[in-house]
């Protein structure tokens, strides 16, 4: 018996429902939103690069790593140094406007 293929989550964009692959969302930040290595805290602090892993120029890309972990690759599940910090910094970058708005509403600088 075959298991059904999981459905991609749908998000609303301009009142239309669209499916956006995770890899495309990651590529969007450096290609269209101005993300550069200098804007990522863990990269500034420790050196290295992350943008190539977001766009897919460097392999395995962050989307490839996510897919391997999410879909049960039993042979390559070892932890990657700095990965959690990178993901935290990417979330902060993606949500920077909401974070700034919340801080200003609380009177923080």
C-alpha positions, -999 to 999 in steps of 0.1 A, spaced: 0 0 0 14 34 -10 13 63 14 -2 94 1 21 122 -9 21 150 17 3 182 5 24 214 5 11 241 28 -7 269 11 -2 305 21 -22 335 11 -5 362 -10 -26 391 -22 -59 372 -15 -48 343 -38 -38 310 -24 -4 299 -36 21 271 -28 56 285 -22 84 259 -19 107 265 11 138 267 -12 121 296 -31 114 314 2 151 311 12 163 323 -22 140 353 -20 158 369 10 193 374 -7 180 378 -43 151 403 -37 151 414 0 188 426 4 200 398 27 238 396 27 263 378 50 271 411 67 235 412 80 236 378 97 248 380 133 264 345 135 283 351 102 296 385 114 307 370 147 322 337 135 330 343 98 320 322 68 291 325 44 255 316 44 240 333 13 253 306 -11 236 279 11 203 299 9 204 304 -29 215 268 -36 249 278 -51 266 259 -24 256 223 -16 239 210 4 217 240 5 197 248 36 166 236 19 183 203 11 194 199 47 159 206 59 144 181 35 169 154 45 161 159 82 123 162 77 120 132 56 141 108 76 175 105 61 190 80 86 226 82 75 232 120 76 215 132 107 246 145 124 244 180 139 259 209 119 278 235 140 261 269 139 230 257 121 206 266 150 222 301 153 219 306 115 182 296 115 176 320 145 193 348 127 173 342 95 140 342 114 150 375 130 159 389 96 126 377 80 106 391 109 127 423 115 98 447 108 75 429 132 102 428 158 109 465 154 72 474 156 68 453 188 99 470 204 87 505 195 53 497 209 69 487 242 91 518 242 124 498 236 150 511 212 
